[in-house]
């Protein structure tokens, strides 16, 4: 049994589909099947049942936990040795939300890879709950997300504060306020009254996303029940739907500052941007990593580069 066997096994265990797992590993299905068969012969146990569909056996489930720990310890060891020798070789595994990844990585990753060309960068994208699961199982070294992080034993490094913005199709504002539309735009540029939009449709992120949780609590405190036209995992999709006048969107200001989308601008575009001023809608973007987990020098530099990028956008 070697690290390659364990890596391949975990990919099959995650996908429960040989074809998809082989595609993600960039190897043939036959080669991957041979690796799994060899591992089963070596351990003298069946790791998967093949019929009626691929699923983990009891022994397979045990190996998922063990293999994850082994590969995590191996990754930490390589990071420590790399730091000692200043070779800075290894893998940095980062978990990040779709929104933050799109907003941050185009500026952060080129700088990081220029400084550490021998470090492989591995990316996991998901919602807040998925990121914490990956961190707790040792499948990522650090996560970038909005507080609160509910998982215990996590060291938190602050990155920036971010407020939420109501993104409203301009036609909605015009129809709602008529001749007073421009007056209300000026007023709401300093803070919006959410109750004015009670009768209009909303496009929201799906539940499980940390931003959606903040938004739901804000709605509840204002006794506001939104008319939901669509729910999605992707912030870009919500903005596209706002631009298509499908509904109003609540979006982190960070995303609006760093992503240039046609028609999305502070004034004169297709959308009106009205900030939410309730203290509960101001979120802290943080890096989280397991307190007992060794943090490599290049992981520390990744955090510092991210902080510097965010300072430049403020």
Backbone as numpy.savetxt, mean C-alpha at the origin, in Angstrom:
# Nx Ny Nz CAx CAy CAz Cx Cy Cz
16.90 -29.80 1.00 16.05 -28.61 1.00 16.94 -27.37 1.00
16.67 -26.43 0.09 17.45 -25.21 0.04 16.52 -24.00 -0.01
17.12 -22.81 -0.05 16.33 -21.59 -0.01 15.46 -21.44 -1.26
15.97 -21.91 -2.41 15.18 -21.85 -3.63 13.93 -22.70 -3.52
14.09 -23.92 -2.98 12.92 -24.79 -2.78 11.88 -24.09 -1.91
12.34 -23.46 -0.84 11.40 -22.81 0.09 10.72 -21.61 -0.57
11.50 -20.84 -1.32 10.92 -19.69 -2.01 9.87 -20.14 -3.02
10.18 -21.17 -3.78 9.22 -21.66 -4.77 7.98 -22.25 -4.09
8.22 -22.98 -3.00 7.10 -23.56 -2.27 6.14 -22.46 -1.78
6.69 -21.40 -1.21 5.85 -20.32 -0.68 5.06 -19.63 -1.78
5.66 -19.51 -2.96 4.93 -18.88 -4.06 3.75 -19.75 -4.48
3.94 -21.06 -4.54 2.84 -21.95 -4.89 1.78 -21.94 -3.78
2.23 -21.90 -2.53 1.30 -21.86 -1.40 0.47 -20.58 -1.42
1.07 -19.50 -1.88 0.35 -18.22 -1.96 -0.67 -18.23 -3.09
-0.24 -18.70 -4.25 -1.11 -18.66 -5.43 -2.10 -19.83 -5.48
-1.67 -20.99 -4.94 -2.43 -22.23 -5.08 -2.79 -22.49 -6.54
-1.83 -22.14 -7.39 -1.99 -22.34 -8.83 -0.60 -22.40 -9.45
-0.24 -23.54 -10.02 1.11 -23.74 -10.56 1.40 -22.76 -11.70
0.42 -22.55 -12.56 0.63 -21.67 -13.72 0.96 -20.25 -13.27
0.14 -19.69 -12.38 0.37 -18.31 -11.93 1.68 -18.21 -11.15
1.96 -19.21 -10.30 3.20 -19.19 -9.52 4.42 -19.23 -10.43
4.37 -20.07 -11.46 5.49 -20.18 -12.39 5.70 -18.87 -13.15
4.61 -18.23 -13.52 4.71 -16.94 -14.22 5.38 -15.89 -13.34
5.01 -15.86 -12.06 5.59 -14.88 -11.15 7.06 -15.17 -10.87
7.45 -16.44 -10.96 8.84 -16.82 -10.71 9.68 -16.83 -11.99
9.03 -16.63 -13.12 9.71 -16.62 -14.42 10.42 -17.95 -14.70
9.74 -19.05 -14.36 10.24 -20.38 -14.70 9.09 -21.16 -15.33
9.40 -22.30 -15.90 8.36 -23.11 -16.54 7.53 -23.83 -15.47
6.31 -24.19 -15.85 5.44 -24.95 -14.94 6.08 -26.29 -14.58
6.69 -26.93 -15.58 7.31 -28.24 -15.33 8.44 -28.12 -14.33
9.27 -27.09 -14.49 10.38 -26.89 -13.56 9.87 -26.65 -12.15
8.83 -25.85 -12.03 8.27 -25.57 -10.69 7.67 -26.83 -10.08
6.95 -27.59 -10.87 6.37 -28.85 -10.37 7.45 -29.81 -9.90
8.57 -29.83 -10.63 9.69 -30.70 -10.24 10.28 -30.26 -8.90
10.41 -28.95 -8.69 10.93 -28.45 -7.42 10.03 -28.89 -6.26
8.73 -28.75 -6.46 7.79 -29.13 -5.39 7.83 -30.63 -5.14
7.88 -31.41 -6.20 7.95 -32.88 -6.05 9.22 -33.30 -5.35
10.34 -32.68 -5.71 11.61 -33.00 -5.05 11.57 -32.66 -3.56
10.94 -31.55 -3.25 10.84 -31.15 -1.84 9.97 -32.14 -1.07
8.88 -32.59 -1.68 8.01 -33.56 -1.02 8.73 -34.89 -0.82
9.52 -35.30 -1.79 10.26 -36.55 -1.64 11.31 -36.43 -0.53
11.96 -35.30 -0.47 12.99 -35.11 0.56 12.38 -35.11 1.96
11.21 -34.47 2.09 10.56 -34.40 3.41 9.72 -35.64 3.70
9.48 -36.45 2.66 8.67 -37.66 2.77 7.26 -37.35 3.27
6.68 -36.30 2.69 5.34 -35.90 3.07 4.71 -35.15 1.90
3.39 -35.21 1.79 2.69 -34.45 0.77 2.42 -33.04 1.30
2.81 -32.04 0.51 2.60 -30.65 0.89 1.33 -30.07 0.29
0.87 -30.66 -0.82 -0.33 -30.19 -1.50 -1.22 -31.37 -1.87
-2.51 -31.15 -1.84 -3.43 -32.06 -2.49 -3.71 -31.50 -3.87
-3.75 -32.36 -4.88 -3.89 -31.89 -6.26 -5.32 -31.94 -6.77
-6.22 -32.56 -6.04 -7.57 -32.75 -6.54 -8.57 -32.54 -5.39
-9.70 -31.91 -5.64 -10.19 -31.39 -6.93 -9.46 -30.12 -7.37
-8.84 -29.40 -6.42 -8.02 -28.25 -6.80 -6.83 -28.21 -5.85
-5.81 -27.47 -6.22 -4.58 -27.41 -5.42 -4.86 -26.76 -4.07
-4.47 -27.46 -3.00 -4.64 -26.91 -1.65 -3.53 -27.46 -0.75
-3.27 -26.76 0.32 -2.22 -27.16 1.25 -2.70 -28.28 2.16
-1.84 -29.24 2.41 -2.11 -30.25 3.43 -1.75 -29.67 4.80
-1.98 -30.45 5.84 -1.60 -30.01 7.18 -0.08 -29.78 7.24
0.68 -30.69 6.66 2.14 -30.54 6.63 2.54 -29.33 5.81
1.80 -29.06 4.74 2.09 -27.89 3.92 1.87 -26.59 4.67
0.78 -26.53 5.45 0.52 -25.33 6.26 1.62 -25.11 7.29
2.10 -26.20 7.88 3.20 -26.07 8.85 4.46 -25.53 8.17
4.70 -26.00 6.94 5.90 -25.56 6.24 5.81 -24.09 5.82
4.61 -23.58 5.55 4.46 -22.16 5.23 5.02 -21.30 6.35
4.62 -21.62 7.57 5.10 -20.84 8.72 6.60 -21.00 8.90
7.09 -22.24 8.82 8.51 -22.50 9.03 9.36 -21.87 7.92
8.95 -22.06 6.67 9.71 -21.53 5.54 9.77 -20.00 5.59
8.66 -19.37 5.97 8.65 -17.91 6.09 9.66 -17.44 7.11
9.72 -18.14 8.25 10.68 -17.77 9.30 12.12 -17.99 8.83
12.36 -19.11 8.16 13.71 -19.42 7.68 14.20 -18.36 6.69
13.35 -18.02 5.72 13.75 -17.04 4.71 13.91 -15.65 5.31
13.07 -15.35 6.29 13.19 -14.05 6.96 14.51 -13.97 7.72
14.87 -15.03 8.46 16.14 -15.05 9.19 17.32 -14.99 8.23
17.19 -15.68 7.10 18.26 -15.65 6.10 18.45 -14.24 5.54
17.33 -13.56 5.29 17.40 -12.20 4.78 18.05 -11.27 5.80
17.68 -11.42 7.08 18.28 -10.60 8.13 19.78 -10.87 8.24
20.16 -12.14 8.13 21.58 -12.49 8.23 22.38 -11.84 7.10
21.86 -11.92 5.89 22.56 -11.32 4.76 22.69 -9.81 4.93
21.65 -9.19 5.49 21.71 -7.75 5.72 22.78 -7.41 6.74
22.86 -8.21 7.82 23.87 -7.96 8.84 25.29 -8.12 8.28
25.49 -9.20 7.53 26.81 -9.44 6.95 27.17 -8.33 5.96
26.18 -7.93 5.17 26.42 -6.85 4.22 26.79 -5.56 4.90
26.13 -5.27 6.04 26.46 -4.07 6.79 27.88 -4.16 7.38
28.22 -5.35 7.89 29.55 -5.53 8.48 30.64 -5.31 7.44
30.43 -5.89 6.27 31.45 -5.80 5.22 31.28 -4.58 4.32
30.20 -3.83 4.57 29.87 -2.67 3.73 29.72 -3.04 2.25
29.25 -4.28 2.01 28.96 -4.68 0.64 27.58 -4.17 0.22
26.71 -4.05 1.22 25.34 -3.58 1.00 24.67 -4.36 -0.12
24.70 -5.68 0.06 23.99 -6.57 -0.85 22.87 -7.24 -0.08
21.80 -7.51 -0.75 20.68 -8.16 -0.09 19.38 -7.76 -0.75
18.29 -7.88 0.01 16.97 -7.56 -0.51 16.28 -6.63 0.48
15.69 -5.57 -0.02 14.82 -4.72 0.79 13.40 -4.97 0.35
12.59 -5.49 1.28 11.20 -5.86 0.98 10.29 -4.81 1.62
9.60 -4.07 0.78 8.78 -2.95 1.25 7.31 -3.21 0.93
6.47 -3.01 1.93 5.02 -3.04 1.73 4.49 -1.62 1.73
3.62 -1.31 0.79 3.12 0.06 0.67 1.73 0.03 0.05
0.90 1.01 0.40 -0.42 1.07 -0.20 -0.30 1.50 -1.66
-1.33 1.19 -2.45 -1.31 1.55 -3.86 -1.12 3.06 -4.02
-1.85 3.83 -3.22 -1.80 5.28 -3.33 -0.43 5.82 -3.00
0.13 5.39 -1.87 1.45 5.90 -1.45 2.54 5.44 -2.41
2.41 4.22 -2.91 3.41 3.73 -3.86 3.47 4.59 -5.11
2.31 4.93 -5.63 2.26 5.75 -6.84 2.77 7.16 -6.58
2.51 7.67 -5.37 2.92 9.02 -5.04 4.40 9.14 -4.69
4.97 8.10 -4.07 6.32 8.21 -3.52 7.41 7.51 -4.34
7.15 6.29 -4.78 8.22 5.46 -5.34 8.89 6.03 -6.58
8.18 6.74 -7.48 8.89 7.30 -8.64 10.00 8.26 -8.26
9.91 8.90 -7.10 10.96 9.81 -6.64 11.95 9.13 -5.70
11.47 8.18 -4.91 12.32 7.54 -3.90 13.20 6.45 -4.50
12.60 5.59 -5.31 13.31 4.38 -5.75 14.53 4.67 -6.63
14.48 5.58 -7.58 15.70 5.85 -8.36 16.87 6.33 -7.50
16.60 7.15 -6.50 17.66 7.62 -5.61 18.22 6.46 -4.79
17.33 5.60 -4.32 17.77 4.46 -3.52 18.63 3.51 -4.36
18.19 3.20 -5.55 18.92 2.25 -6.39 20.24 2.83 -6.89
20.31 4.14 -7.04 21.59 4.76 -7.41 22.59 4.62 -6.27
22.11 4.73 -5.02 22.99 4.62 -3.86 23.33 3.17 -3.54
22.40 2.25 -3.80 22.59 0.83 -3.47 22.28 -0.04 -4.69
23.12 -0.02 -5.70 22.82 -0.75 -6.93 22.81 -2.26 -6.77
23.44 -2.78 -5.70 23.50 -4.23 -5.50 22.36 -4.75 -4.63
21.49 -3.87 -4.18 20.37 -4.29 -3.34 19.14 -4.51 -4.20
18.57 -5.70 -4.11 17.33 -6.02 -4.82 16.16 -5.39 -4.07
15.26 -4.76 -4.80 14.08 -4.14 -4.18 12.86 -4.98 -4.48
12.17 -5.41 -3.43 10.97 -6.23 -3.57 9.78 -5.43 -3.04
8.70 -5.38 -3.81 7.55 -4.54 -3.49 6.30 -5.37 -3.29
5.59 -5.08 -2.19 4.25 -5.65 -1.98 3.28 -4.49 -1.86
2.21 -4.49 -2.65 1.19 -3.45 -2.58 -0.11 -4.04 -2.05
-0.74 -3.33 -1.14 -2.00 -3.80 -0.58 -2.61 -2.75 0.31
-3.77 -3.08 0.88 -4.38 -2.14 1.82 -3.72 -2.28 3.19
-4.14 -1.46 4.13 -3.46 -1.39 5.43 -3.46 -2.73 6.15
-4.59 -3.42 6.13 -4.67 -4.71 6.82 -3.73 -5.73 6.18
-3.65 -5.72 4.86 -2.77 -6.66 4.15 -1.30 -6.35 4.44
-0.97 -5.06 4.53 0.41 -4.67 4.83 0.83 -5.17 6.20
-0.04 -5.03 7.19 0.27 -5.49 8.53 0.42 -7.01 8.58
-0.39 -7.71 7.80 -0.26 -9.17 7.74 1.09 -9.57 7.18
1.51 -8.91 6.10 2.81 -9.21 5.50 3.94 -8.92 6.48
3.83 -7.83 7.22 4.87 -7.46 8.18 4.91 -8.47 9.33
3.75 -8.86 9.82 3.70 -9.78 10.97 4.26 -11.14 10.62
4.13 -11.56 9.35 4.65 -12.86 8.91 6.08 -12.78 8.40
6.68 -11.60 8.48 8.07 -11.46 8.06 8.29 -11.49 6.57
7.23 -11.23 5.80 7.38 -11.26 4.34 7.80 -9.91 3.77
7.73 -8.87 4.60 8.29 -7.56 4.22 9.12 -7.05 5.40
10.08 -6.19 5.10 10.95 -5.63 6.14 10.35 -4.39 6.77
9.63 -3.63 5.98 8.99 -2.42 6.51 7.77 -2.10 5.66
6.87 -1.33 6.26 5.66 -0.90 5.54 5.55 0.61 5.63
4.95 1.20 4.61 4.63 2.62 4.60 3.12 2.74 4.52
2.54 3.37 5.53 1.08 3.46 5.60 0.68 4.59 6.53
-0.61 4.82 6.63 -1.12 5.83 7.54 -1.39 5.19 8.91
-1.13 5.96 9.96 -1.46 5.48 11.30 -2.98 5.44 11.46
-3.50 4.63 12.39 -2.74 3.82 13.33 -2.34 2.46 12.75
-1.17 1.97 13.16 -0.79 0.58 12.90 -1.27 -0.24 14.08
-2.13 -1.19 13.82 -2.79 -1.94 14.91 -1.94 -3.08 15.43
-0.94 -3.49 14.67 -0.10 -4.62 15.05 0.82 -4.23 16.21
1.01 -5.15 17.15 1.89 -4.90 18.29 3.35 -5.15 17.91
4.25 -4.54 18.68 5.68 -4.76 18.50 6.25 -4.09 17.27
5.65 -2.96 16.86 6.10 -2.26 15.66 6.73 -0.93 16.04
7.93 -0.70 15.53 8.59 0.60 15.67 8.09 1.50 14.56
7.73 2.75 14.91 7.13 3.67 13.94 8.04 4.87 13.74
8.29 5.21 12.49 9.08 6.39 12.13 8.17 7.34 11.36
7.96 8.57 11.87 7.06 9.50 11.17 7.65 9.99 9.85
6.80 10.14 8.86 7.21 10.66 7.57 6.63 12.06 7.32
5.32 12.18 7.39 4.68 13.47 7.17 3.24 13.40 7.66
2.62 14.57 7.82 1.19 14.64 8.09 0.47 14.95 6.79
-0.72 14.41 6.66 -1.45 14.56 5.41 -2.93 14.74 5.72
-3.55 15.72 5.11 -4.98 15.91 5.30 -5.75 15.35 4.12
-7.02 15.12 4.34 -7.88 14.61 3.29 -8.57 15.76 2.57
-8.80 15.57 1.28 -9.38 16.60 0.43 -10.62 16.04 -0.26
-11.68 16.85 -0.27 -12.89 16.49 -1.00 -12.70 16.90 -2.46
-12.78 15.93 -3.35 -12.59 16.18 -4.78 -13.97 16.13 -5.44
-14.44 17.30 -5.91 -15.82 17.46 -6.38 -15.81 17.87 -7.85
-16.52 17.16 -8.72 -16.66 17.63 -10.10 -17.21 19.06 -10.12
-16.61 19.92 -10.92 -17.04 21.32 -10.93 -18.52 21.46 -11.27
-19.02 20.59 -12.12 -20.45 20.67 -12.48 -21.32 20.45 -11.27
-20.88 19.58 -10.34 -21.65 19.36 -9.11 -21.74 20.66 -8.32
-20.60 21.35 -8.18 -20.57 22.60 -7.43 -21.47 23.64 -8.09
-21.38 23.72 -9.42 -22.20 24.69 -10.15 -23.69 24.41 -9.95
-24.08 23.15 -10.07 -25.49 22.80 -9.94 -25.99 22.98 -8.51
-25.12 22.67 -7.53 -25.54 22.73 -6.13 -25.73 24.17 -5.66
-24.84 25.07 -6.08 -24.86 26.43 -5.54 -25.28 27.49 -6.55
-25.42 27.12 -7.82 -25.91 28.06 -8.82 -25.04 29.31 -8.93
-25.68 30.46 -8.80 -24.97 31.74 -8.94 -23.93 31.95 -7.85
-24.04 31.22 -6.74 -23.10 31.39 -5.62 -21.93 30.40 -5.71
-21.80 29.69 -6.83 -20.79 28.62 -6.94 -19.38 29.15 -6.70
-19.00 30.23 -7.35 -17.64 30.75 -7.18 -17.41 31.27 -5.77
-18.43 31.86 -5.17 -18.34 32.31 -3.78 -18.09 31.13 -2.85
-18.80 30.03 -3.07 -18.65 28.86 -2.22 -17.29 28.18 -2.46
-16.79 28.25 -3.69 -15.45 27.71 -3.95 -14.41 28.42 -3.11
-14.51 29.74 -3.04 -13.56 30.51 -2.23 -13.70 30.17 -0.76
-14.94 30.02 -0.31 -15.18 29.70 1.10 -14.67 28.30 1.44
-14.96 27.34 0.59 -14.59 25.95 0.87 -13.10 25.67 0.63
-12.41 26.62 0.00 -10.96 26.45 -0.17 -10.25 26.46 1.18
-10.92 26.98 2.22 -10.35 27.02 3.57 -10.92 25.92 4.47
-11.88 25.17 3.97 -12.49 24.09 4.75 -13.91 23.87 4.32
-14.23 22.63 3.99 -15.53 22.34 3.38 -16.56 21.90 4.42
-17.82 22.20 4.15 -18.94 21.69 4.94 -19.48 20.46 4.22
-19.18 19.28 4.76 -19.52 18.04 4.07 -21.03 17.87 3.91
-21.81 18.43 4.84 -23.27 18.21 4.81 -23.91 18.87 3.59
-23.23 19.84 2.98 -23.80 20.50 1.80 -23.91 19.53 0.62
-23.15 18.42 0.68 -23.10 17.49 -0.45 -23.89 16.21 -0.16
-24.84 16.31 0.76 -25.57 15.12 1.23 -26.29 14.38 0.11
-26.80 15.09 -0.87 -27.62 14.46 -1.90 -26.82 13.98 -3.12
-25.51 14.18 -3.09 -24.69 13.85 -4.26 -24.00 12.50 -4.11
-23.69 11.81 -5.21 -23.05 10.48 -5.15 -21.56 10.60 -4.79
-21.04 9.54 -4.14 -19.64 9.46 -3.76 -19.00 8.22 -4.38
-17.73 8.33 -4.71 -16.92 7.18 -5.11 -15.84 7.03 -4.04
-15.86 5.90 -3.33 -14.99 5.72 -2.16 -14.08 4.50 -2.32
-12.98 4.53 -1.58 -12.14 3.35 -1.47 -12.89 2.27 -0.69
-12.55 1.02 -0.93 -13.23 -0.08 -0.25 -12.83 -0.14 1.22
-13.71 -0.71 2.03 -13.41 -0.89 3.44 -12.20 -1.82 3.60
-11.41 -1.55 4.63 -10.15 -2.25 4.82 -8.99 -1.33 4.53
-9.24 -0.31 3.71 -8.25 0.73 3.47 -8.28 1.70 4.65
-7.09 2.09 5.15 -7.03 2.95 6.33 -7.70 4.30 6.07
-7.53 4.85 4.87 -8.17 6.13 4.53 -9.69 5.98 4.59
-10.20 4.87 4.09 -11.65 4.66 4.12 -12.14 4.61 5.57
-11.37 4.01 6.46 -11.75 3.97 7.86 -11.84 5.36 8.46
-10.88 6.22 8.13 -10.90 7.60 8.62 -12.12 8.34 8.07
-12.40 8.13 6.78 -13.53 8.79 6.13 -14.84 8.35 6.75
-14.99 7.05 6.99 -16.23 6.54 7.58 -16.48 7.14 8.97
-15.42 7.24 9.78 -15.57 7.83 11.11 -15.94 9.31 11.00
-15.35 10.00 10.04 -15.68 11.41 9.82 -17.15 11.57 9.42
-17.60 10.74 8.49 -19.01 10.77 8.10 -19.91 10.53 9.31
-19.56 9.54 10.11 -20.39 9.19 11.26 -20.50 10.34 12.25
-19.38 11.01 12.53 -19.40 12.13 13.47 -20.25 13.29 12.96
-20.36 13.40 11.63 -21.17 14.47 11.04 -22.58 14.01 10.67
-22.96 12.80 11.15 -24.28 12.25 10.87 -24.58 12.29 9.37
-23.57 11.87 8.61 -23.63 11.96 7.16 -23.56 10.55 6.58
-24.57 10.17 5.83 -24.57 8.87 5.18 -24.44 9.08 3.67
-23.26 8.81 3.12 -23.05 9.11 1.70 -23.83 8.17 0.77
-24.21 8.69 -0.36 -24.79 7.88 -1.43 -23.62 7.34 -2.25
-23.34 6.04 -2.11 -22.14 5.47 -2.72 -22.46 4.95 -4.12
-21.82 5.55 -5.10 -22.00 5.12 -6.49 -21.06 3.99 -6.85
-19.86 3.97 -6.21 -18.85 2.96 -6.56 -17.83 2.87 -5.44
-17.33 1.65 -5.19 -16.22 1.43 -4.27 -15.10 0.73 -5.03
-13.86 1.12 -4.78 -12.72 0.56 -5.49 -11.51 0.52 -4.57
-10.49 -0.27 -4.94 -9.25 -0.36 -4.18 -8.25 0.72 -4.61
-8.51 1.40 -5.70 -7.49 2.22 -6.34 -7.87 3.69 -6.32
-7.01 4.54 -5.76 -7.27 5.96 -5.68 -7.30 6.60 -7.06
-6.44 6.13 -7.98 -6.46 6.66 -9.34 -7.82 6.44 -9.98
-8.41 5.28 -9.72 -9.74 4.99 -10.26 -10.77 5.94 -9.70
-10.69 6.23 -8.39 -11.67 7.16 -7.80 -11.57 8.53 -8.47
-10.34 9.02 -8.71 -10.18 10.32 -9.34 -10.67 10.31 -10.79
-10.43 9.21 -11.48 -10.93 9.09 -12.85 -12.46 9.14 -12.86
-13.07 8.51 -11.87 -14.53 8.54 -11.78 -15.05 9.93 -11.41
-14.31 10.66 -10.58 -14.69 12.04 -10.26 -14.61 12.90 -11.52
-13.54 12.70 -12.28 -13.38 13.47 -13.52 -14.49 13.14 -14.52
-14.98 11.89 -14.48 -16.09 11.48 -15.35 -17.44 11.85 -14.75
-17.41 12.58 -13.61 -18.62 13.07 -12.93 -19.50 11.93 -12.42
-18.84 10.84 -12.01 -19.57 9.73 -11.41 -19.84 9.97 -9.92
-19.01 10.81 -9.29 -19.23 11.04 -7.87 -18.11 11.86 -7.25
-18.30 12.19 -5.98 -17.32 12.94 -5.20 -16.35 11.96 -4.55
-15.10 12.36 -4.44 -14.03 11.51 -3.92 -13.39 12.18 -2.72
-12.94 11.35 -1.74 -12.12 11.85 -0.64 -10.72 11.28 -0.82
-9.72 12.16 -0.97 -8.39 11.73 -1.39 -7.32 12.37 -0.50
-6.25 11.64 -0.16 -5.13 12.25 0.58 -4.49 13.37 -0.24
-4.18 14.48 0.43 -3.56 15.61 -0.25 -2.20 15.24 -0.84
-1.48 14.34 -0.15 -0.18 13.89 -0.65 -0.29 13.38 -2.08
-1.31 12.61 -2.34 -1.49 12.03 -3.66 -1.76 13.13 -4.69
-2.57 14.11 -4.31 -2.89 15.19 -5.23 -1.69 16.09 -5.49
-0.79 16.20 -4.48 0.41 17.03 -4.65 1.43 16.38 -5.56
1.54 15.07 -5.48 2.65 14.39 -6.15 2.27 13.75 -7.48
0.98 13.53 -7.70 0.55 12.90 -8.95 -0.11 13.94 -9.84
0.41 14.11 -11.03 -0.16 15.07 -11.96 -1.14 14.35 -12.88
-2.43 14.60 -12.65 -3.47 14.00 -13.48 -4.21 15.11 -14.22
-4.51 14.91 -15.49 -5.22 15.93 -16.26 -6.53 16.32 -15.58
-6.76 17.62 -15.44 -8.01 18.09 -14.85 -8.02 18.13 -13.35
-6.96 17.64 -12.69 -6.90 17.65 -11.23 -5.89 18.71 -10.81
-6.39 19.88 -10.48 -5.54 20.98 -10.05 -6.34 21.88 -9.13
-5.63 22.77 -8.44 -6.26 23.58 -7.40 -7.32 24.51 -7.95
-7.15 25.01 -9.16 -8.14 25.91 -9.73 -8.13 25.79 -11.25
-9.28 25.99 -11.84 -9.35 26.02 -13.29 -9.43 24.66 -13.94
-9.40 23.57 -13.17 -9.49 22.24 -13.75 -10.91 21.74 -13.80
-11.06 20.43 -14.02 -12.40 19.84 -14.08 -12.95 19.53 -12.70
-12.12 19.62 -11.69 -12.51 19.23 -10.34 -12.21 20.34 -9.34
-13.08 20.47 -8.35 -12.84 21.37 -7.23 -12.21 20.59 -6.09
-11.19 21.18 -5.45 -10.50 20.54 -4.33 -10.78 21.32 -3.06
-11.52 20.69 -2.14 -11.90 21.35 -0.89 -11.34 20.56 0.28
-10.46 21.13 1.10 -9.85 20.39 2.20 -10.84 20.13 3.34
-10.69 18.97 3.98 -11.39 18.68 5.23 -10.53 19.20 6.37
-11.13 19.91 7.31 -10.35 20.56 8.36 -10.54 19.92 9.73
-11.43 18.95 9.83 -11.59 18.24 11.10 -10.26 17.58 11.48
-9.80 17.76 12.74 -8.52 17.16 13.15 -8.44 15.65 12.89
-9.59 14.98 12.92 -9.59 13.52 12.72 -9.24 13.14 11.29
-9.32 14.09 10.36 -9.04 13.79 8.95 -7.60 14.14 8.58
-6.81 14.54 9.56 -5.38 14.75 9.34 -4.66 13.47 9.75
-4.02 12.81 8.81 -3.41 11.51 9.06 -1.89 11.63 9.09
-1.26 10.73 9.84 0.20 10.67 9.89 0.67 9.50 9.05
1.48 9.82 8.04 2.09 8.80 7.21 3.38 8.35 7.90
3.54 7.04 8.07 4.67 6.52 8.83 5.30 5.33 8.12
6.53 5.03 8.56 7.17 3.75 8.26 7.06 2.88 9.50
6.70 1.63 9.32 6.63 0.70 10.44 7.49 -0.52 10.18
8.23 -0.96 11.19 9.00 -2.20 11.08 8.99 -2.90 12.42
9.15 -4.22 12.40 9.11 -5.00 13.63 10.27 -4.64 14.54
9.97 -4.40 15.80 10.96 -3.91 16.74 12.11 -4.89 16.91
11.83 -6.19 16.87 12.89 -7.19 17.08 13.61 -7.54 15.78
13.19 -6.93 14.68 13.75 -7.27 13.37 14.97 -6.39 13.09
16.04 -7.01 12.58 17.24 -6.24 12.24 16.95 -5.32 11.06
17.23 -4.04 11.24 17.02 -3.07 10.17 18.37 -2.74 9.55
18.54 -3.11 8.30 19.82 -2.92 7.62 20.12 -1.45 7.40
21.39 -1.18 7.10 21.79 0.18 6.78 21.02 0.70 5.56
20.85 -0.14 4.54 20.16 0.35 3.35 18.67 0.56 3.60
18.09 -0.19 4.56 16.70 0.07 4.94 16.58 1.42 5.64
17.54 1.72 6.51 17.55 3.02 7.18 17.70 4.15 6.16
18.55 3.94 5.16 18.73 4.96 4.13 17.46 5.12 3.29
16.75 4.04 3.05 15.49 4.13 2.31 14.51 5.04 3.05
14.45 4.89 4.37 13.56 5.73 5.17 13.99 7.19 5.09
15.29 7.46 5.20 15.78 8.83 5.15 15.53 9.47 3.79
15.72 8.70 2.73 15.45 9.21 1.38 13.97 9.56 1.23
13.10 8.70 1.76 11.66 8.95 1.70 11.30 10.23 2.45
11.88 10.42 3.63 11.62 11.64 4.40 12.08 12.88 3.61
13.24 12.78 2.96 13.76 13.92 2.20 12.86 14.24 1.01
12.37 13.21 0.30 11.48 13.42 -0.83 10.21 14.13 -0.37
9.66 13.72 0.76 8.44 14.32 1.26 8.65 15.76 1.70
9.79 16.07 2.29 10.09 17.44 2.68 10.11 18.36 1.45
10.63 17.84 0.34 10.73 18.65 -0.88 9.37 18.92 -1.52
8.37 18.07 -1.22 7.04 18.26 -1.82 6.12 19.11 -0.97
6.55 19.39 0.27 5.67 20.16 1.17 5.65 21.63 0.77
